[in-house]
Amino acid sequence: MVRKRKLIFAINSLNGGGAERVISNLGNYFYKRGFDVTMVCLNEAKPAYFLEQGIKVISLIDQKRNEKFFYRLWYGGVTFFKLLYLLIKEKPSCVVSFMTSANLWIGLTCNILNTPYLVSERITPDYTVNQFNYFLRWLSAAMYSKSKAIVVPSKGMIDGFKKNKSFSGLSNFEVINNPVSQFIPARLERVYPRKFILSVGRLDRQKGFDLLIQAFEKLQISDLDLLISGEGDERVNLENQIKELNLSDRVKLIGYQKNLQDYYRQAELFVLSSRNEGYPNVLVEAMSLGCACVATDCEFGPSDIIENEMNGLLVKANSTKYLYEAIKRTMSDPVLKIKMSVNAQLINQTNSLENTFAKWEKLILNHI
């Protein structure tokens, strides 16, 4: 197949995570549609998710980043010039970037070369651009305003941006919800010997796993364990918390799992305990596989996905008490649990890959 149109997708890395899964699936979709697709990572480029064999993966800088001033200066210069050279060489029809750092670098280089680009933010701006100093807020707003679109996964994120004066006048926002991830069929063999509650995500304070562990400790159901899948900087703190609560036998940090479909299928309940989100992929994944779900009503995303009492339970964010009560209620009410499980699977229609990526395709084709 002759691939005439070139697309570049850019992100910090392709390690496991919600944004990484979406951009990987997006690249696969456009490759299958006949595009020449390149994945560009600012840092290491080891893909955690499947990519079609013909997709090129390029890492701008392989070594691990540190926070020393001269290293950051060197890192910025190398990133800028390598990215500029790559865009000149590849001459893409359009560039799509995910996450704030990649968005800024793509905005700077694409504006110099007059290359069309789209940026996408995946988490609440209160943890990204709204925390920047004046210069970086101004720079971000300038780069985002010149993009063909600012794609966000939930409507609430637009308000989050616009409460920042630098972004209040921007009108190029587009809402495209995250799609249901495509998994291989779940296995019949048990992935864990006991009944378990499941939570999935980066081990970061944002995800509220410390709150979930506290809520689980109050639950005191002896034949039920808690499994948390993911990796991140909070691992040591969570391990210490588990030891202090004497839960080492029943709360397990199981790391990144490639066969999450098996865990979703076999879990008694999925819990999203986040303090904030953009649009939680893991919640969509769990629901698509028929797992009853409890989620915090945080900014942003869960309220766009869950209709309370119908396809899941929404609870007040940052509250161990409400999280505990919702988990206990679900585990003690099999009728409610079954209703939520059945209704949850309707997300396979509303958030299908076909519907979601057709919106991306239309958006991109309008600008190339």
N, C-alpha and C positions, 0 to 999 in steps of 0.2 A: 504494500500500500504506500502510495506517495503522500507524505504528510506535509501539506503546504503551509498550514497555519501553525505558528509556534506559540505555546503558552508557557510561562514560567510561574511556578508557585513557590512562594518564599515563606519561611518560618524559622524560628530560632533553632529547632532541632526536630527530628522525627522520632524521638523517644516516646514511650507510651504516654497517652493523655488524650483528652477529648478533642482538642483542636487538631492534634496530630492525626487522630483517626479520621476526622472529617476531611482534612486537606488531602490525606492519602486516598480516600474514597473518591474525592473530587477529581484528583489527578487520574485515577483509573477510569473514571467515567469519560473524561475528555479524550483520553488515549483511545478508548474503544470507539469514540466518535470520530476518530481519524486525525486528531491533533498531534503535533509533535510536543511532547510534554517533558519539562525539566523541573525537578524539585531542587530548590536551593535552600541550604541550611546555613544560618549564620555560624553555627557551632558544629558539633559532631553530627554526622549524617547516617547513623545506623538506624534504618527503619524498623520500627516495632510492629508495623502492620504491613500486610501484603501490598506490593506494588507490581503492576504489570511489568513484564521482563523488558519491554522497550523503553520504559521511563528512565531517563538519566537522573542520577542523584549526585549533587555536587555539594561538598562542604567547603565553606570559605576559610574557616580556621579549625584545625583539628584538635589543637591542644586545649586543655581545660582553662576556662577563664578565671582570673583572680581580680581582686579589687584594688591592687596597687596602682597608684596614679599613672606612672610611666607605662605600665602594661595596658591600662585602659586607653591611654593616648595612642599607643602602638596598635592596639586592637581596633580602635576606631578608624585609624588611617588605612590599615590593611583591609578592613571590611569595605570601606568606601571604594577604594581603588580596584579591588578585586571584583566587586559587584558592578562597578562602572565598566570595567573591561569585559565582563561576562555579557552585559546587556549590549554593548557595542558589537561583540562577536556574534551573539545569537540573534539579535534583531527580532525580539518577540513581538507578536501582534498585540499582546496584552500581558501584564504582570498582575498576579493576584497574591496578596500577602496576608498572613494571619499573625496576630499578636503585635503589641505596640512596638517593640524594638524593630522587628522586621518591617513593620509599616513605615517607620520613620526612615530607615535606610532606603527602602524602595521609593518612598516619596522624594527623597533628596536626589537620588540617581535618575529616576524616571523623568523628573522635571528638567534636569539638565539635558537629557536626550530627547525630550518631548515624546516619551513612550506612554501610551495609555496604561493606567493602573487602577486597581481597586484595592481598598484596604478592608480588613475585617477584624473587629474586636470581639473577643469571645468571653470576657469576664467583665464584671462591673467596673466602670471607669473610676470609681472611688479608690480602687487598688492599682490604677495605672495612671492615666493622664491627669486625673484630678489631684494627684499627689505631687505633680511636677512643680518645679519653680516657675517663675513668670516666663523666663526665656523658653524653657522646654514646652510650656503650655502654648505659648505663641507659635513656636515652631510646629508643634503637633497639629494645631488648628489650621495653620497655613498649608501643611502637607495634606491633611485630610480634606480640606476644602477644595483642593485641586484634583483630588481623585475623582474618578468617574462615579464612584459610589462608596459609601461607608456601610458595609454589610454587618448587621448585628443579628443575633439569633432570637432576640425577644424584644417586644415593643417597649418594655419598661426601661431598657438600656438607653433608648433615645432620650428620655427624660433625664436619666443619669448624666448624660453628656451635656445636655442643654442647661443644666443648673450651673455649669461652669461657663462663665461669661465669654471665655475665648471660643467656645463652641456654640453659643446660644443662637448665632445667626446662620448656622449651617443647615442646608436644606437637602443635602444629597444622601440622606440615610435610606437604607433599604433593609427590610426585615425578611430574612430567610431562615426558617427554623432548621435545626439540625435534623438530619435524616436518621431513620432506624438503621443501625449497623447490620451488615449481613454476616451471619455466623454460619459455620458448618453445622450440621445437625448435632444436637446434644447426644452424648453417650448415655447408655442405660446404666453403666457401672457407677457406683457411688464414688464421688470425688473426696468425700469426707465421711468418717464412720458414724458420726452422730448428727442429730438434727442441728441446724444452724441458721442464724440470722446473718445476712450478708451486707457489707458495705464496700464500695469501691471508689478509689480516687487517689490522687496524689497525697502523700502524707505531709500535709501542710495545715497550719492553723485554720486557714480559710475553710477547710472541709469539716471542721467541728468534730473530729473523731474523739477528742477528749470528752466532749459532751456525751457522745454516744456510749463511750465506755462507762461513764458515770451512770447513765440511764440504765445500761445493761446490768450493772452491779446492783441496782435497786430492784431489778426485775426478779431475781432469785428463782429462776426456773432451772432446776438442777440438771435436767436432761437436754438443755439447749445451750449451744455455744455461739460465740460471735466471731466471724471471720472478716478481716479487713484486708482487701487486696489493693496493693499499690506500694510505691516507694517514694521517699522524699526526706527532707531535712528534719521532720518531726519524729522520725522513727525512734530515736533514743528517748525522747521525752515520753512518747507513748509507751514504750517498753517499761520505763520507770513507773509510769502511772499504773500499768497493769500489775507490776510486782507489788506496788504499795497497796493495791486493793485486793491482793491475793487471788488474782484472776488468771494466773499464768496457765492453768490447765484448761481454761474455758474461753479465753480471748486470744486469738491467734492473728498475728500480722503475717499474712501468707505471701507477701510480695506481689510482683506482677505475674499474672496468670494468662497464658495465651488461650486457654480453653474456658473463658469466662462464661460461655453459653451453658456449660455443665453446672457451674455454680449458680447461675441465675435460675436454671430449671429446677434445681434440687433445694434451693433455699426455702425456708419456711416464710421468710419475709425479707424484703430489701429496705434498707433505711438510708435516706440521704439526710445527713445531719449538718449540712453546710451553713456557715455564717453568711456567705454570699456566693452567687453563681452568675454565669452569663446565660447559659442554657444547658443544663446538665445532661450530657450524653448518657451517662451511666443510668440515669433514671429512665430515659427513653428505652435503653437496651433492656433493662429489667422488665419494664412493662410489656415490651414487645414479645418477651418470652413467657408472659403469663405469671410473673412474680407479683404478689401483693406488695404494695409499697406504702411506706410512710415517708414524708418529706417535709423539711422545714420550709415555711413560707418566706424564704429569704429573697433578697434582690439578687438576681432576677431569674426568671425561668420557670420555677416549679408551678407557680399559679397559672402559667400559660399551658402547662402540660396536664396538671391534675385538676379534675373537678371534684372538690371535696365530698367525701362520702360515697362517690360513685365509682371512680377508677383508682382511688387512693385516698389517703388522709393527709391533709396539710396541717401543720402545727406551727405555733409561734417559734421563730428563730431564736437562737441563743438561750434556750430554756431546757435544762435537763428534765425538769418536772413535766412539761408538756410532751417531750419526746418519750419519756418513760410511760406516761399515761396512754399515749397512742399505740405504742408497741404492746403494752399489756392488753389493751382493748382488742387489738387485732388478733393477738395470740389466743385470747379467750372467747372469741366470737367467730366460729367457723363459717357461719352464713355470710357475715360481712367480708371475711377473708376471701371466700369463693367469689362473691359478687365483684369485689375489686379486681381479682385476678382475671375474671372473664372480660370485664369492661376494659381493663388495661390493654388488652391485646388489640383493641380497635385502633391503637396508635400505629399499627402496621399499615393502615390505610391513610390516615391523615399525614403521617410523616414518612411516607414511602420514599425510597431512593429516587424513583422516577419523578415524583412530584417535586421533590426538593431540588434535584440537580437540573431539572428542566427550567426552574426559575433562575439558577445560576447561568445556565447556557444562554437563556434569553438576555440576561443582563450583560453578559460578556459580549455576545454577538452584536448587541446594540452599540458597542464602543470600539469595534475593530473593523 
